[in-house]
Amino acid sequence: MKEGYDFSNSIKNPYTKKLKQQISIRLDIETINYFKELSNETGIPYQNLINLFLADCATRHLRPKIAWKSNSKAG
């Protein structure tokens, strides 16, 4: 190895924005099975399909429709 390197003419890596971060996530078995079936139909790995779906949701700023059940009892 050289004692020093000159990076003054280097260019920024164009792929840094496309980096992915590995995480651990808990999904329902039915959800995983859905994407695995879709994977068999499309030939796209199921983890890629999940990422594509979530990326589409994020791009379109979709929010889940959540209705929380109230635990309060009328008295």
N, C-alpha and C positions, 0 to 999 in steps of 0.2 A: 504494500500500500504506500501511496505517496504520503509525505509528511503533511501536505495541505492541498486542498482542492479549491478551484476558482469557480464559483457558482454565479458570477456576475452576469453571464450571458444565458443563464438557464431560463426556462419558461415554466409557468405554473402547470401542474398536472391537470389536464382538462377533465379527468375522470373523478376528481375528488368529490364533486357534487353527487356522484352516483354511488358513493360508498354506502354500504349497508351496515347496520349495527345488529349484532346477534343479541336477542333477548330471550327470556323464558316467558311463556304465556300459557295460561290455562284456558283451554277451549273445550266446549261440550263435545262429547263423542259424536253426536249427530252432526255438528258443524264440521268437524274434521272429515267425517264420512261423506258429507255433501261435496266438499272440495276434492276429495279423493275420487269420487265418481265423476265429477266434472273434469278432473285430471285425465281419467281414462278416456273420456269422450274427446278431449281437446289435444291430448298429448303434451300438455304443459304441466310441469310438476306442481303438485297441490300447494306447496309453500309459495311458489311464484304466483299462483292464482289468488291466494289469500293476500299477498302483498299488492298485487294489481288491484284487487277489489278495495282494499283499504286506501291505496294511493288515489283511486278514483273518488272515493268518499272525501278524502282530504282536499283534493283539487276542487271539488264542487261544494266544499264546505257543508257537507251533509251532517246532520246531527241525528242521533238515534231518538226515536219516539219512545220515551220512557214514562210509564204511568205508575207512580209509587202507590202502593196500597197503604191506606191510613190504618194505624194501629189504635187510634183513639176510639173509645166506645162512647156512644151517646148515653147520657145518664140522666 
